[in-house]
Amino acid sequence: MTELYDLTIHELQDLLKTKKASSQEITTSVFQRIKSVEPRVQAYITLTEESALAQAKLADEKISSVGAQFIAPLFGIPIGIKDNFLTEGIKTTAGSNILNNYIPPYNGTTVQKLLDAGAIIPGKLNMDEFAMGSSNETSFFGTPKNPWDLERIAGGSSGGSAAAVAAGECFASTGTDTGGSIRLPAALTNLVGIKPTYGRVSRYGVIAFASSLDQVGPLTKDVMDGAIMLQALAGHDPKDSTSINTPVPNYVEGLKKLPKDLPLKGWKIAIPKEYFVEGMDAEVSKATQEAIETLKRLGAECREVSLPHTQYGVPTYYILATAEASSNLARYDGIRYGHRKSDPASLVDLYKKSRSEGFGSEVKRRIMLGTYVLSAGYYDAYYIRAQKVRTLIRQDFEKVFEENDVILTPVSPTPAWKIGEKAADPLKMYLSDIFTININLAGLPALSLPCGMTQSGLPIGMQIVSKHFQEEKMLQAAYAYEQATSWSQMRARL
């Protein structure tokens, strides 16, 4: 018998509408699962069981009074929140000691939208400190474990978001993606992860890492759930100056428009040769190639293209992201909020000790790198040049999209690695995002979805990229592939 916690959002919708399950039963199932597996998975930083069950009770009362047919798609469904989203009255740490006791006085836009849609918040999810990391090993609160192999990482920075959904500890979760932090964890835990176009989803109320790169998106069990979540999150927000006021399509209805036979007939899918590099794991390469063959059978024309500036993505990203991080994190000074050094000898001592005690080593490393590239004498040589290369990278994508509908690439060059395996080598860790970083630099939407398993049972993901604000097309390509395969139906067994 399938447990409630194993189901998708759209399956739960059907149960709620037919009154075969209540929101309280669904929420109770999640917390029973949390009690069973959370000591091993460590996906959550803060749990809010009492308020979640109260929310579920109110949801059931509303369903009884107005009827399930009038209820929004996320109504009564527990959705986990990454711990860099501000939640009124609930501790929000960004995975850092410097915010260990911070309780926000208001909800960010994403959280408020989910609450307005009737979603239930079971708690706040673990993450790399200030979203800086690819493995969730920089969190002050410990490392979440991959439900497919508890000795391995769940990816980062949204590692807790991925681990919780994959382990059945919530039905979907929010994540942030600055250089791959939604897509990489999704790929390593057999989930769908969506990074929308920059500006499609509001960043208001999200603790900033790199403001020109950060993007909010969902992690879900399948593409339909991804469309449901994105529908709830997308839209213009006047509180976010980078939010774009452009119409939001009906993503769920868009999936239903695909023809049954040859759903991708006439589609042109670009395969960039630079993303199939020497040294990539053989099983990842094989799974991606097999996915390409499946897409061809669905009617798509797949053809090799070139993105010539791909190799400059990692250095460009780590100049721009660290520069923005050093600026954004200057506000954590031990005075306004966050960790404060007790009994400082002077104001300078207060700043120094509060920040050195509050920040972890990876955050300090990136602050120092960012301060360096923004300093006098180096600004033009590094920061300005990186901005110019960023433009070239974006132009590469624009040229490919002139003749192609979507781009397909791997997400990670390897499956999930063992905890501690790359922790001592920052450069090796940074290269884990080699296939995802350039999409953030270009501001494009991208989606990770399951496309295979290694012989040892570790998930493999592939990435579909579309033009700016064409998330509907990206979702359609992913949905067509998902319907032709069974990878998304597989669940981790703990």
C-alpha positions as CSV (number, residue, x, y, z in Angstrom):
1,M,0.0,0.0,0.0
2,T,1.3,3.5,-1.0
3,E,1.6,5.8,2.0
4,L,0.2,9.3,1.8
5,Y,3.7,10.8,2.2
6,D,4.8,9.1,-1.0
7,L,2.2,10.7,-3.2
8,T,2.4,13.8,-5.4
9,I,0.6,17.1,-5.0
10,H,-1.8,16.3,-7.9
11,E,-2.6,12.9,-6.5
12,L,-3.3,14.4,-3.1
13,Q,-5.6,17.0,-4.8
14,D,-7.7,14.1,-6.1
15,L,-7.9,12.5,-2.6
16,L,-9.0,15.8,-1.0
17,K,-11.6,16.5,-3.7
18,T,-13.1,13.1,-3.3
19,K,-12.8,13.3,0.5
20,K,-10.7,10.0,0.6
21,A,-8.2,11.9,2.7
22,S,-8.2,15.0,4.8
23,S,-5.5,17.6,5.2
24,Q,-5.1,16.6,8.8
25,E,-4.4,13.0,7.7
26,I,-2.0,14.1,5.0
27,T,-0.1,16.4,7.5
28,T,-0.1,13.8,10.2
29,S,1.4,11.3,7.7
30,V,4.2,13.8,7.0
31,F,5.1,14.3,10.6
32,Q,5.0,10.6,11.3
33,R,7.5,10.2,8.4
34,I,9.6,13.1,9.8
35,K,9.7,11.4,13.2
36,S,10.8,8.1,11.6
37,V,13.5,9.3,9.2
38,E,14.6,12.9,10.2
39,P,17.2,11.7,12.7
40,R,19.0,10.1,9.8
41,V,18.2,12.6,7.0
42,Q,18.6,15.9,8.9
43,A,16.7,17.9,6.3
44,Y,15.1,20.4,8.7
45,I,16.5,23.1,10.9
46,T,13.1,24.1,12.5
47,L,9.9,22.1,12.7
48,T,6.5,23.7,13.2
49,E,4.3,20.7,13.9
50,E,1.8,22.4,16.2
51,S,1.0,25.3,13.8
52,A,1.0,23.0,10.8
53,L,-1.6,20.7,12.3
54,A,-3.7,23.8,13.3
55,Q,-3.4,24.9,9.6
56,A,-4.5,21.5,8.5
57,K,-7.6,21.6,10.8
58,L,-8.6,24.9,9.4
59,A,-8.1,23.6,5.8
60,D,-10.5,20.7,6.5
61,E,-13.1,23.0,7.9
62,K,-12.9,25.3,4.9
63,I,-13.2,22.2,2.5
64,S,-16.3,21.2,4.4
65,S,-17.9,24.6,4.2
66,V,-17.1,25.7,0.6
67,G,-16.5,22.4,-1.2
68,A,-13.2,20.9,-2.5
69,Q,-13.9,22.0,-6.1
70,F,-13.3,25.7,-5.0
71,I,-10.0,24.9,-3.3
72,A,-6.7,26.0,-4.8
73,P,-4.2,23.2,-6.0
74,L,-1.9,23.6,-3.0
75,F,-4.7,23.8,-0.4
76,G,-4.0,21.7,2.6
77,I,-0.7,20.3,1.3
78,P,2.5,20.5,3.5
79,I,5.3,22.5,1.6
80,G,8.8,22.8,3.1
81,I,10.5,26.2,3.2
82,K,14.2,26.7,2.7
83,D,15.6,28.5,5.6
84,N,16.6,31.7,3.7
85,F,12.9,32.6,3.1
86,L,11.6,35.0,5.8
87,T,8.7,33.5,7.8
88,E,6.9,35.6,10.2
89,G,7.3,34.3,13.8
90,I,9.4,31.3,12.7
91,K,13.2,31.3,13.1
92,T,15.1,32.0,9.8
93,T,18.8,31.3,9.9
94,A,20.1,31.0,6.3
95,G,22.0,28.0,7.7
96,S,24.3,30.4,9.6
97,N,25.3,31.0,13.2
98,I,25.1,34.7,12.6
99,L,21.3,34.4,12.3
100,N,20.9,31.6,14.8
101,N,18.2,33.4,16.7
102,Y,16.7,35.6,14.1
103,I,12.9,35.6,13.9
104,P,11.5,37.7,11.0
105,P,8.6,40.1,11.7
106,Y,7.0,39.5,8.2
107,N,6.7,36.9,5.5
108,G,8.5,37.1,2.2
109,T,6.4,37.1,-1.0
110,T,6.9,33.4,-1.8
111,V,5.9,32.3,1.7
112,Q,2.9,34.6,1.6
113,K,1.8,33.3,-1.8
114,L,2.0,29.7,-0.5
115,L,0.0,30.6,2.6
116,D,-2.6,32.4,0.5
117,A,-2.9,29.3,-1.7
118,G,-3.6,27.3,1.5
119,A,-0.3,25.5,1.7
120,I,0.8,24.2,5.1
121,I,4.3,24.9,6.5
122,P,5.8,21.9,8.3
123,G,9.1,23.7,9.0
124,K,12.3,25.3,7.7
125,L,14.8,23.3,5.7
126,N,18.5,22.9,6.0
127,M,20.8,24.7,3.5
128,D,24.4,25.7,2.9
129,E,25.3,28.8,4.9
130,F,23.9,31.8,3.0
131,A,23.3,29.4,0.1
132,M,27.1,29.2,-0.5
133,G,27.9,25.7,-1.4
134,S,27.1,22.7,-3.7
135,S,26.8,20.0,-1.0
136,N,25.1,21.5,2.0
137,E,28.2,20.8,4.1
138,T,28.7,24.5,5.0
139,S,25.5,24.7,7.1
140,F,26.0,25.6,10.8
141,F,23.3,23.0,11.6
142,G,24.9,19.9,10.0
143,T,24.8,18.2,6.6
144,P,21.5,16.7,5.2
145,K,21.9,13.2,4.0
146,N,20.8,11.9,0.6
147,P,17.8,9.5,1.1
148,W,19.1,7.3,-1.7
149,D,22.4,6.7,0.2
150,L,22.8,8.3,3.6
151,E,26.6,8.4,3.3
152,R,26.3,10.8,0.4
153,I,25.4,14.5,0.1
154,A,22.0,15.6,-1.1
155,G,23.5,18.5,-3.1
156,G,23.5,22.2,-2.3
157,S,22.7,24.8,-1.5
158,S,19.1,23.6,-1.3
159,G,20.1,20.2,0.2
160,G,17.5,20.1,2.9
161,S,14.8,21.1,0.4
162,A,15.8,18.1,-1.8
163,A,16.3,15.6,1.0
164,A,13.0,16.4,2.6
165,V,11.0,15.9,-0.6
166,A,12.9,12.8,-1.6
167,A,12.4,11.3,1.9
168,G,8.7,12.0,2.0
169,E,9.1,14.7,4.7
170,C,7.0,17.2,2.7
171,F,5.4,17.1,-0.8
172,A,7.4,19.9,-2.4
173,S,9.7,22.6,-1.2
174,T,11.1,26.0,-2.0
175,G,14.6,26.5,-3.0
176,T,16.9,29.2,-4.3
177,D,19.2,28.9,-7.3
178,T,22.2,31.2,-7.6
179,G,24.5,28.8,-9.6
180,G,22.6,25.5,-9.6
181,S,21.3,25.3,-6.0
182,I,17.9,24.0,-7.0
183,R,18.8,21.9,-10.0
184,L,21.9,20.1,-8.6
185,P,20.1,18.8,-5.4
186,A,17.1,17.8,-7.6
187,A,19.4,15.8,-9.9
188,L,21.2,14.1,-7.1
189,T,17.9,13.0,-5.3
190,N,15.7,12.1,-8.3
191,L,13.5,15.2,-8.2
192,V,12.3,17.9,-10.5
193,G,13.9,21.2,-9.8
194,I,12.9,24.5,-11.5
195,K,14.9,27.7,-11.8
196,P,12.6,30.2,-13.5
197,T,13.7,33.2,-15.6
198,Y,15.4,35.8,-13.5
199,G,12.5,38.2,-12.6
200,R,9.7,35.6,-13.0
201,V,9.4,34.9,-9.3
202,S,9.8,37.5,-6.6
203,R,12.9,37.5,-4.4
204,Y,11.4,39.9,-1.8
205,G,11.9,38.4,1.6
206,V,14.7,36.0,0.6
207,I,18.0,36.5,2.3
208,A,20.4,37.6,-0.5
209,F,23.6,35.9,-1.6
210,A,24.2,37.4,-5.1
211,S,21.3,39.6,-6.1
212,S,21.8,39.5,-9.9
213,L,22.0,35.7,-9.8
214,D,19.6,34.5,-7.0
215,Q,16.3,33.0,-8.2
216,V,13.5,31.3,-6.4
217,G,11.9,28.0,-7.5
218,P,10.4,24.7,-6.4
219,L,11.6,21.2,-5.9
220,T,8.9,18.5,-6.6
221,K,8.4,14.8,-7.2
222,D,7.3,15.2,-10.8
223,V,6.8,17.8,-13.6
224,M,3.1,18.3,-13.0
225,D,3.8,19.2,-9.4
226,G,6.5,21.5,-10.6
227,A,4.0,23.3,-12.9
228,I,1.5,23.6,-10.0
229,M,4.2,25.1,-7.7
230,L,5.5,27.5,-10.3
231,Q,2.0,28.6,-11.1
232,A,1.6,29.6,-7.4
233,L,4.9,31.4,-7.2
234,A,5.2,33.2,-10.5
235,G,4.1,36.8,-11.1
236,H,5.0,40.4,-10.8
237,D,5.8,41.8,-7.3
238,P,6.1,45.6,-6.9
239,K,8.1,45.0,-3.7
240,D,11.0,43.5,-5.8
241,S,12.6,45.9,-8.2
242,T,14.0,43.1,-10.3
243,S,10.5,41.4,-10.7
244,I,9.3,41.6,-14.4
245,N,5.7,42.6,-15.1
246,T,4.9,40.0,-17.8
247,P,1.9,37.7,-18.1
248,V,2.1,34.2,-16.5
249,P,0.8,31.4,-18.7
250,N,-1.2,28.5,-17.2
251,Y,1.6,26.0,-16.8
252,V,-0.6,23.1,-15.9
253,E,-2.9,23.6,-18.8
254,G,0.1,23.9,-21.0
255,L,1.2,20.3,-20.2
256,K,-2.3,19.1,-21.3
257,K,-1.9,20.7,-24.7
258,L,0.8,18.2,-25.8
259,P,-0.5,15.6,-28.4
260,K,-0.5,12.0,-27.2
261,D,1.5,10.6,-30.2
262,L,4.8,12.2,-31.0
263,P,4.3,15.0,-28.5
264,L,7.6,16.7,-29.5
265,K,7.1,16.5,-33.3
266,G,8.7,19.5,-34.9
267,W,10.7,20.5,-31.8
268,K,14.3,21.3,-32.2
269,I,16.5,20.4,-29.2
270,A,20.0,21.7,-29.0
271,I,22.8,19.6,-27.5
272,P,25.8,21.8,-26.7
273,K,29.1,19.9,-27.3
274,E,30.9,21.8,-24.5
275,Y,28.6,20.1,-21.9
276,F,29.9,16.6,-22.7
277,V,33.4,17.1,-21.4
278,E,36.2,14.7,-20.8
279,G,36.2,13.5,-17.2
280,M,32.4,13.4,-16.9
281,D,31.1,10.3,-15.2
282,A,30.5,7.6,-17.8
283,E,27.1,6.6,-16.3
284,V,25.9,10.3,-16.4
285,S,27.0,10.6,-20.0
286,K,25.3,7.3,-20.9
287,A,22.0,8.3,-19.2
288,T,21.9,11.7,-20.9
289,Q,22.6,10.1,-24.3
290,E,19.8,7.6,-23.7
291,A,17.5,10.5,-22.8
292,I,18.4,12.2,-26.1
293,E,17.4,9.0,-28.0
294,T,14.1,9.0,-26.1
295,L,13.4,12.6,-27.1
296,K,14.1,11.7,-30.7
297,R,11.5,8.8,-30.5
298,L,9.0,11.4,-29.2
299,G,9.5,13.4,-32.5
300,A,12.1,15.9,-31.6
301,E,15.1,16.7,-33.8
302,C,18.2,16.8,-31.6
303,R,21.3,18.5,-33.0
304,E,24.7,19.4,-31.8
305,V,25.4,23.1,-31.2
306,S,28.2,25.2,-29.7
307,L,28.2,27.6,-26.7
308,P,31.8,28.8,-27.2
309,H,32.2,30.8,-24.0
310,T,31.1,27.9,-21.7
311,Q,34.6,27.4,-20.3
312,Y,34.7,31.0,-18.9
313,G,31.5,30.4,-16.8
314,V,33.0,29.2,-13.6
315,P,35.6,32.0,-13.2
316,T,33.1,34.6,-14.3
317,Y,30.5,33.3,-11.8
318,Y,32.9,33.2,-8.9
319,I,34.0,36.8,-9.5
320,L,30.5,38.2,-9.8
321,A,28.9,36.1,-7.1
322,T,31.6,36.7,-4.5
323,A,31.5,40.4,-5.3
324,E,27.8,40.6,-4.7
325,A,28.1,38.4,-1.6
326,S,30.6,40.7,0.0
327,S,28.3,43.6,-0.5
328,N,25.1,41.8,0.7
329,L,26.7,40.4,3.8
330,A,28.2,43.7,5.0
331,R,24.9,44.3,6.9
332,Y,25.7,41.5,9.3
333,D,27.7,43.5,11.8
334,G,26.6,42.4,15.3
335,I,24.6,45.6,15.8
336,R,21.4,45.6,13.8
337,Y,20.5,41.9,14.1
338,G,22.1,38.5,14.2
339,H,25.0,37.1,16.4
340,R,26.7,39.7,18.6
341,K,30.0,39.3,20.3
342,S,29.6,39.7,24.1
343,D,31.8,42.2,26.0
344,P,33.7,43.7,23.0
345,A,36.7,45.8,23.7
346,S,35.8,48.4,21.1
347,L,33.5,49.0,18.1
348,V,36.0,47.5,15.7
349,D,36.4,44.5,18.0
350,L,32.6,44.1,18.0
351,Y,32.5,44.0,14.2
352,K,35.5,41.7,13.9
353,K,34.5,39.2,16.6
354,S,30.8,39.1,15.7
355,R,31.5,38.4,12.0
356,S,34.4,35.9,12.7
357,E,32.3,33.9,15.2
358,G,29.1,34.2,13.1
359,F,30.3,33.2,9.6
360,G,31.7,29.9,8.6
361,S,34.9,29.3,6.6
362,E,33.2,29.1,3.1
363,V,31.3,32.4,3.7
364,K,34.4,34.1,4.9
365,R,36.3,32.8,1.8
366,R,33.7,34.3,-0.5
367,I,33.5,37.6,1.3
368,M,37.3,38.0,1.1
369,L,37.3,37.0,-2.6
370,G,34.5,39.5,-3.3
371,T,36.1,42.3,-1.4
372,Y,39.4,41.7,-3.3
373,V,37.8,41.8,-6.8
374,L,35.9,45.0,-5.9
375,S,38.9,46.8,-4.5
376,A,40.7,49.7,-6.1
377,G,43.1,48.5,-8.7
378,Y,41.4,45.2,-9.3
379,Y,37.8,46.3,-10.1
380,D,38.4,46.9,-13.8
381,A,40.7,43.8,-14.2
382,Y,38.2,41.4,-12.6
383,Y,34.7,42.7,-11.9
384,I,34.2,44.8,-15.1
385,R,35.8,42.1,-17.3
386,A,33.6,39.4,-15.7
387,Q,30.5,41.5,-16.6
388,K,31.7,41.6,-20.2
389,V,32.2,37.9,-20.4
390,R,28.7,37.4,-18.8
391,T,27.3,39.3,-21.8
392,L,29.2,37.0,-24.2
393,I,27.8,33.9,-22.4
394,R,24.2,35.3,-22.7
395,Q,24.7,36.0,-26.4
396,D,25.9,32.4,-27.0
397,F,22.5,31.2,-25.7
398,E,20.5,33.8,-27.6
399,K,22.2,32.7,-30.9
400,V,21.4,29.0,-30.2
401,F,17.7,29.9,-29.4
402,E,17.3,31.6,-32.8
403,E,17.0,28.1,-34.3
404,N,16.1,25.8,-31.4
405,D,13.2,25.4,-29.0
406,V,15.2,24.2,-25.9
407,I,18.7,23.1,-24.9
408,L,19.4,19.8,-23.2
409,T,22.5,19.2,-21.0
410,P,23.5,17.1,-18.0
411,V,23.0,18.7,-14.6
412,S,26.0,17.4,-12.6
413,P,29.2,15.8,-14.1
414,T,28.9,13.1,-11.4
415,P,26.2,11.4,-9.2
416,A,26.1,12.3,-5.5
417,W,29.5,12.1,-3.9
418,K,30.3,10.9,-0.3
419,I,30.1,13.4,2.5
420,G,33.5,15.0,3.1
421,E,34.8,13.8,-0.3
422,K,35.2,17.4,-1.8
423,A,35.0,19.4,1.4
424,A,38.8,20.1,1.6
425,D,39.1,21.2,-2.0
426,P,37.0,24.3,-2.8
427,L,37.9,24.4,-6.5
428,K,36.8,20.7,-6.9
429,M,33.5,21.6,-5.2
430,Y,33.0,24.7,-7.4
431,L,33.4,22.6,-10.5
432,S,30.3,20.6,-9.5
433,D,28.2,23.5,-10.8
434,I,30.0,23.6,-14.2
435,F,26.8,22.7,-16.1
436,T,24.4,25.0,-14.2
437,I,26.3,28.2,-13.6
438,N,26.1,29.7,-17.1
439,I,22.3,29.5,-17.1
440,N,22.2,31.8,-14.0
441,L,24.7,34.2,-15.7
442,A,22.3,34.4,-18.7
443,G,19.2,34.7,-16.5
444,L,17.5,31.8,-18.4
445,P,14.9,29.3,-17.1
446,A,16.1,25.7,-16.6
447,L,14.7,22.5,-15.2
448,S,16.3,19.4,-13.8
449,L,14.5,16.1,-14.1
450,P,15.4,12.4,-13.5
451,C,16.8,10.5,-16.4
452,G,18.5,7.5,-15.0
453,M,20.1,5.6,-12.2
454,T,23.7,4.4,-11.7
455,Q,24.4,0.7,-11.2
456,S,24.8,1.4,-7.5
457,G,21.3,3.1,-7.4
458,L,22.2,6.8,-7.4
459,P,19.9,9.2,-9.3
460,I,21.0,11.0,-12.5
461,G,19.4,14.2,-13.7
462,M,19.3,16.1,-17.0
463,Q,18.7,19.8,-17.7
464,I,16.3,21.4,-20.1
465,V,16.8,25.1,-20.8
466,S,14.5,27.5,-22.6
467,K,14.3,31.1,-23.7
468,H,13.6,33.9,-21.3
469,F,10.0,33.6,-19.9
470,Q,9.3,30.4,-21.9
471,E,9.0,28.2,-18.8
472,E,5.9,26.6,-20.5
473,K,8.0,25.2,-23.3
474,M,10.6,23.8,-20.9
475,L,7.9,22.2,-18.8
476,Q,6.3,20.7,-21.9
477,A,9.6,19.1,-23.1
478,A,10.2,17.7,-19.6
479,Y,6.6,16.4,-19.2
480,A,6.8,14.6,-22.6
481,Y,10.0,12.9,-21.6
482,E,8.7,12.0,-18.1
483,Q,5.5,10.5,-19.5
484,A,7.6,8.2,-21.7
485,T,9.9,7.0,-18.9
486,S,9.5,5.8,-15.3
487,W,12.4,7.6,-13.5
488,S,10.2,10.1,-11.7
489,Q,8.1,7.4,-10.2
490,M,11.0,5.9,-8.3
491,R,11.2,6.7,-4.6
492,A,14.0,6.4,-2.1
493,R,13.5,3.7,0.5
494,L,14.7,4.5,4.0
